[in-house]
Amino acid sequence: MTQPPQPPQPPNEPPQQPTQPPAQPPAQPPAQSGYAYPPAQPPAQPGYGYPQTPAPGQQPGPYNQQPGPYGQQPGPYGQQPGPYNQQPGPYGQPSAQPGPYGGGYPPQQFPGGPTPPPGGGGGAKDFFKGKPGVIVAAAVAGLLVIGGGTWFALSGGDDGPKPTAGTSEDAKPTGSTAVDQGDGSGTGREAEDDLNAGRKDGESKVAWLQTNDVDLPRNGTDVYGPWVVGDTVVKAMYRQVVGYSAADGTKKWTLDLPAEVCAAANAPTADGKMVIGIKNGSTDKSICNQMQMVDLTTGKGGWKKEVAKQGDFDIMTDISLTISGDTVTAARTGNSNAYRVSDGKDLFDKIAGECQPFAFAGGAKLIAAESCPTGEVASTRNQVQELDPATGKAKWTYKLADNWEVDKVYSVNPLVISVKNSDKKSWSVVALNSDGSPRSQIEGGKDKFAPDCGGGFIVFGAVLEGCVGVAADANTFYMSTEPDQGGSAGTNEIVAFNLDTGKSKWRSKAPTGKTMKPLRMEGGNVLAYVEASYDAGGAVATVAPTGGAPKVIQQHPASTAEIENSFYSPKLVYADGRFYVASGRVSATNDEEEKKTKTMMVFGD
């Protein structure tokens, strides 16, 4: 009796720059289906490794078998999930052959098949029989070891000032004091230094360059956004949400906050509403459990709400926020809550069944990554469900093999997920049909891939969204490779994979000595960013869905390449003919340097 298709497996190491692709496609490709899409953590570990394929005679892992999907989360630019060693696929039985993404990864196996939505429920006691129990025990002890030996103290309450509840104040219109509009008259750079002075024919203009004008805490702060809404570009940083003119960078409004911003959804609602997370005080003991709705078109603050704690085992140190339609979810390890974006009304918290969400991906659909009790401390079990955003009711369930975990969601529609097995250092990329059944597992061959994912660092929880270096349309998944040689002189490619078979269709090579990464789909083409180097400006390019060389649609000036290449963990946005590159985190060694830190650069004619 043949085994069900096994899901792909992750690359070998955590992300910093993904290395290798997923394992070879399942022996029997899953049913076909339909259609896809891609905020900011410090750089992750190295990129994705090679995906793996099932051993001869082995079909991709059986449904119900644990899928081994994963790979570490790719870090924001430059960070990528590390490849995982070859290991048995997450779904079904291990395979002896190397994984799909660049030789040496475990064989991929499908995580499992769809099952009817679970019913009934298990309380916190049962839920924490698995690995979460270890986290809880450590937290109760007051000290927790995270990753490479970093210690986090978890103690006491917060004696510092708390944010006031109630209605938020309206935004205050303000003028910009730190924007160089490219004519030498701004304060972002020296007066004699015109940003466009060295621009050559065929190169786009630098519309404006922004430098930091906020007094930040000693260790700096994460930046959320930018979000483009009409003629306004918005970012949230420290204790402010600020809207700038997309055309010239002048401040249109500022919304002051009672404490530091600690979370934000990846994208706003269709009408420009955003929900951010704010700490409940100003001390080291403050936690991220306050929510604030903000209208990004006007800068006005809406409802405020505290995320309700659910029992003694709800470790609410950090939350991750996700928007789908008029629903925003607040997730953390073992618990989640959903609210209506428009008015803050509670929608649902605990969902049916023993498995509970620890993170979500939003947009066209609400996808939940869930942790399930295993009865064993050393074992983990994950599943994926599509939920009704209004009720939390599951539409389908996809079970991964034990010890395979959901790492990232590369596209919601079509659904493409990254899965990993940390113990085996394995990574895979799996495509699912609209009903949750396995569609294919990506066959990466010997390539090393480099998905680049952001999402502010959180201690208890996960961020599934925000990856670049990947894109998808109804029938094809696109992923960038690592450069063919180390250093700044390497050249990479974008590889297109058939979502129905997992096999590669074509490759598009970046210009010599450059690297490019998909950002999203636009007009049927792959929209990509050709990265800047210290002496060559970046560019926005498109690649046809049939392949071929990239076509540059916006070339950035070589004269400002050093600035373009200097942003830490950059956030990249292309909208309405303008390209925005913003720093993912702002920090400096002293106040003087802090005020000189460049925070956003915008290109556009």
N, C-alpha and C positions, 0 to 999 in steps of 0.2 A: 504494500500500500504506500503510495507516494505521499510525501509530506507537502503541506501547503507551502506556498512561496515564502521564502524567508526575506525579511526586510533587510535593507542595506545597513551597513555598519559604519560607525564614525571613524574618523581618522585617528591617528595615534596621539595627539597631545592637545592640551588645551589651546585655545585660540590665542594667537597673537598674529598669526598670519596663517590662515588655514593652509594646510599642506595638501593632503591628498583627498581625492574624491571618494565617493561611495563605492561600495563593493559592486561586483558585477550584478547584472539584473537577475531577477529570479528566473529559475529554470522555466517556470510557466508564468508569463506576465499576467498580472492581475487585470481585471476588467478595466476597460478604458473609461475615461470620464473626461470631463471637462475643463477647466480654465485657470491667473496669479498676481503678487506684489511685494516690496520690502517695507533711541534717545540717548544716555551715553555713559558708559562705564569706563573706567580707566582701561587702558589697553589690556587685552587678555593675553593668553599665551599664544604660542606660535600657531600658525595657520593650520588648516585642515590637512589631513593626510590623505592617503589614498583610500578610496572605498574598496570594499572587498566583495568577492564573489563566493557563492556557495561551492563547496567541494563537489567534485564530479559525482553525478548521480544524486546529488542532494538538491532538493528544491528549496526555494526560499522558505524560511521558517514558517511553520504552521500557525494558523490562527490560534490564538490562545497561548501559543508559545510566546515566550518573552521576546519581544523584539529587541534588538540591540540597536537602538538608533542612536548614535550620537556622536558627540564630539564636543569638545569644550566650546564655550561660547566664544565666538569670534570677537575679538576686541574691536574697538572702534578703529579707525584707520590704522593700519599697521598692526592691529592685534588680530589674531585669527586663531581659530580653534586649532589646537595641535592635533596632529594625526594620531591615531591610535594604533597600537600594534595589531598585528593580525590576531583576530580572535573570532571565536564562533559568533555567528550572526545573532543579533538580538532576538530574532524570532525563530524559534525552532532550535534544532540542534546545531552545535558549533561546526564550522567547516574547517578543514585543514588548509584550505587554500587562502591565499592572501586576499585582503579586502579589496573592494572596488576602487578605492581612491588612492592610487599610487602604491604600488606594491607593498606588501607587508602589512596590510590591515586585515583584520579578521573578516571572514566571509560574511556577507550581509544576509540577513534573513528578515522576512517580513515580520513585523511586530505581532500581528495577529489580525483576526478578522472582526468585522463589526458584530456587535451583539445588541440585543434589545436594551434600552435604557434600564439601569439598575433600579431596584425598588428597595424600600426598607432602609434601615440605617444603622449605623454603628457609631457609638459615641466616641468622645475623645480618648477614653480608656483603650478601646479597641484600635482606634486609628493609630495610636502611637506605639503599637506593638512592633512596628517596623523601625526603620532608621530614624524617623523623626523623634522617637523616644530617646535616642542618644543625645540629640540636640537639646531636648527638654531637660534631660538629666544634667547636662553640662550647664544649661542656663540656671537651673535651680541651684547648682553648686556655686554660681556666681562668676564662673570663668569659663570661657569657651575658646578652643583652639580652632582657628580657621585657616585652611590652606597651609602654606609653607611656614608654619610656626608662629603666626601672628596671634597675639592674645587679645581678646576683647573682654573687658570687665562688664558684667551685667549686674548692676547692683542698685539698690535704693530707689527712691522716688525722685521727683524733680522739684527742687526747692526754688527754681528760678521762675521768672515771670512767665505767665501763660498767655496765649493769644486770647483776645476777647471774642466771645461768641456773638452771633447776631449778624446784622447786615453790614457788608463791607462798604468802606467809603468809596466814592467815585474816584476815577482816575484824575490826576492833576495834569493839565496841559503844561508842557515844559519845552524849553528850547534846548537844542543840542549844544554841548560845550566841548565835544571831543570827536568831531567828524571832519575829515579832510575830504572835500568834494572833488578832489583831483585837479584843482586849479592853483594849488599852493596857498590858498587863503584860509584853509581850515586849520584846526588846532591839533589834528591827529598826527601831523608830522611837521618838520621844520618848514617855515614859510617859503624858503628858496627851493624846496624839494617838491616839485610838481610831479604828482603820480603819473601823469600822462605825457611828461616831457619826452620820454624815450620811446613812446609808442610808434610802431612802424605800420605801414600800410597793410591792411588785412587783419590787424589785431584789434580786438574790442577795447573799449575804454574802461578804465577803472571808474565806476560810478561814484564810489566813496569807500573810505577806510575808517573804521571806528576804533578808538582806543578806550581803554577802561577809564571810567570816571566814578567808580564806586569804591569806597574804603572797605576792603574785604577782611575777613578773619585771617589769622596768621597762616593757616594751612591752605588758604585759597578756597574756592567753591566750584561746584559743578554748574554747567550752563544747560538750560533746557530750551528746546527749540533749535533753530528758528522756525517759526510757522508763518507762512505767507497767506494773508487774508486780504484780498483786493489789493489796494495800493499801500498796504501796511505790512511790515515784517516785524514779528514779535519774538522776544526771548524773555525767559525768566531766569534771574540769577540773584542769589543771596536773598535779600528781603524786598525785591522789586520784580514787577512784571512791566516791561517797557515796550511801547509800540513806536516804530520808526517809519518815516516816509521811505518807501521802497525806492523812490527816485533819487533822493539826495541824502538820506540818512538822518535828517533832522528828527528830533523827538516830537512825536505827536501827543503822547500821553504817558503818564507813569502811575502805576498802581502800587502804593506802598503796602507792605505786608507786616504783620506783627512778629514774625520769626522767619527763619531761613526756609527757602524752598527745598524740598527733599525728594520730590517725585513729580512726574507729569506724564500725561498720556502721550502717545507717539504722534497722534494727529488729532485736530479738533473735529467737531461735528460739521456737517455740511453747511450749517449757518454760522460757523465761526465760534462756537462755544468750546472752551477748554476747561479741564479740571486739573488742578495742581494739588500736590501734597505739601503741607507745611508742618514744621516741627511744633510740638506743644510747649515750647519754652526756649530759653536761650542759654542753657547750660549744657555741659557734656552729657548729662543724663537725659536730655530731652529726646523724645522719640517722634517718629514720623507717623502721626495718626490723625492729623487735621486735614480736611479737604476744603478747597475753595473753588467755586466756579467763576470763570472770568470770561467776559464777552470780548473776544480779541478784536472785534470791529470797532468797539467804542472805548475799551479800556475800563469798563465798569465792572465792579465785582458783584457777583450774585450771591447765592446761598453759601453758607459755611456749615460744615458738619464734622463731627468727630466720628471716626470709624469705630463702631462698637466692638468691644472685646468679647470674644465668645468663649467663656470658660477659662479655667486656670492654665490651660495648656496653650493659650493663644499668645505666642511671643510676638508682640507687635512692635518690633524694633524698626522695621522698614515695611513699606508697602510698595507694590507696583500697580500703576493705574493703566487701564485700557478702555478705549471708547469704541462702541459698536452701535451705530444708530443713535438712539437717545438714551443709551445705557452706558454707565461707567462702572467698571469693576475695580475693587480694591483688594488685591490678593497678597498673601504672605504664606509662610509655611503652615499648611494644615487648615487654613481658613480663608474665606473670601466673603465679600459683601458686594451687592450690586445696587446701584441707585439710578434714578432718572436724572439725566443731565439737566433737563429743562427746569426742574423744580427741587431736585435733591431728595425726592421721595424714595423710601426704601422699597426695593423690588424683590430681592431674595438674598439669602445667605447660604445656609447649608443646603446642598442639593441632595436628591434622592440617592441612596446607596452608601456603601462604606467608603468609597473613593471620593476624595474631595480636592477641588482645584487648588493649586499653589501658584498658578500663573495663567494669563490669558493672552490671546492675540485677537485683535479686533479689526474693524473696517467693515467690509461687506458681510462678514460672518463673525460670530463670537465662538472662538475655539478655546477650549479649556484643556490645560495639561494638569492631570490629576495624579495624586499619590494614593496608593491603596495599602491597607494593612497586610502584613505578610506573616506575622507571628514570630518573626526572627529579626533580631537586632541587626544582623549583618546583611540582610537582604532588602532590596527595594523593589517596588512594583509600580509601574506607571500605566496610565491609559489616556487616550485622547477622546474628547467628546465635542460635538457641535451642540451648543446650547441655544435655546430660544432666549434672546436678549431681554425680553420682557418678563419671562417666568422662570428661567433657569432650567426648564425641562430639556432633557437630552433628546436629540434627534437620532443619534447613532453613537456607538462606542467602538473604539479601536484599541485593543489590548496589546501592550508590548510584552516582550519576554521579560522574565525576572532579571533585575539588575541592569536593564536598559532604561534609560531616562530620556524624557523629552528635553532637548537642549534649546532649540530655536525653531521658530516658524518662519520659513523663508518666503512663503506665499500663502495667503488665505484662500484665494480663489484664482486658479486651482490651488488645492492644498498640498504644500510641499513642506515637510518637516525634517529637521536635523535631530538625530538621536545618538546617544552615546552610552558606552559602558565604561565607566571610569576605572573599575577594577582591572579590566582587560585592556584599557587604553584603546578602545575601538570606537569608530565613528561611522555613521551611515546617513544617507539621505533617502527619504521615502516619500513617494507621491501616493496620495489617496484619492479615491473617487468621491463624488459628491455624497455618496451614501456611507462613506467611511471604510469601504472595502479597499484592499491594497490595489494600487494601479501599477506601480513599478518601483524598483529601487535603482537609483542612479549608479551606472557602471563607470567608475572613474578611471579605470585602467591604471597606468603608471604615473599619471599626472598628479601633481600636488596642487590642491586648490586653496584659495585664500578668501573665503567669505569674511566680511568685515562687519562685526556687530557692535552696537553700542548699548547703552543702558547703564545708568549710574550704578555704582557698586552698592549692593544691598546685602546685609548679613543673613537675614532669614527671608528667603524668597527667590524669585527669578524674574528676569525680563526676557520675554520671548521675541519681541519685535525690534525693529530698528536696524536691520542688516542691509548693507550694501555689498556690492560684489556678487549679488545674485538678483535675478529677475525671472519672471515667468509670464507666458501667455497661455491661451487655452491648451496648446499642444506641446509646448516646448519650455524647458527649464534652462536658464543661462547662468553660468558660474565662471568667475575669473580664476586663473591659475596663478601660482607664484611665479616670480620672474625666473627666467632660464639661467640666471647666474646671480650671485649675491651682489650686494652693494647697490649703487644708484644707476648702474649702467645696464641692468638686466631688462629683458623684454618679456612681456607675458601675453596671454591669449584669453579670449572669452570662448568657452566651449558650450555648444548648444546640445541639449539632450532631448530625445524623444520621450515625452512623459508616458507614453503607452508601453514602451519597451525598456526605458532606462538607458538605451544605447546612445552614444554620441552621434550627432548628425553632421556637424561642421565645426570649424574653428576659425576665429578671426584674430589675427595677430595685431598687437599694438604697434605703433610706429617704432622703429629701431631705437633701442635704448630707453624706451618708455614703458610704463605700465598703465593699464586702464581697467576700470571696474564698472560693471552695470549698476545703474542707479534705480531704474524702473523702466516700464514700457511707455512709449509715447507714440501715438499715431501708428501703431503696428510695428514700430521699430524698437530696438533696444537702445535706450538712452544711457550713455556711458560718460564717465569722467576720465580724461587722460591726465594723470597726475603731474603736477609741476615738480621741477627739480630746482636746485639752487641757481641754475643759469638758463632754464627753459620754462616758459610759462605753461600752465596747464591748458586744457581745452575741453569743450563739451562736444561730443561726437555721437553719431548714431550708427548702428549696424543693422542692416536689413534682416528681416526674419529668415531670409534664405542664405544669409552669410555674406562673405565678401569683406573687403577692407573697410575700416571705420571711415565715416565721412564727417569731417570736422565742421560743426555749425557755429562754433564760437571759439576763436583762438585768443588766449589771454597774453598780454604783453610779456616779452622776455625781460623787459626792464624792471618789472615788479615781481619776477619769479621768486626771488629770495623771500619776499614777504608772503606770497601765496603759499610757499612751501614751509612756512614757519609755524602754522597753527597747530596747537596740541590737540590730538584726538579730534580732528576736524569734523564738523557736521556739514554736509553738502546738500544744497537744495537748488534746483533749477525750476524757475517759474516765470512765465510771461516774458521770456527772453533775457531774464537776468539770472546770473549764477551767484549764489551766496556761499561763502565758506566762513564758518564760524568756529571759534575755539570751543572744544567740549569741556574745558576746565580752565579757570583763570587763577593763577597764583604767581607770586614773585618773592624774591628774597628780602625786599624792603619796600617801604611805601613809595619811594621815588620810582623804582622799577615797576611797581604795580600799576602806577598811572601811565606808564609808557607801553604797557602790554596791549598788543593789538588783539581785538576781540572779534571783529567781523570785517570781511572784505567783499565788495560787490562789483561784479563785472556786467557790462551791458551798454550797448550803443544808445 
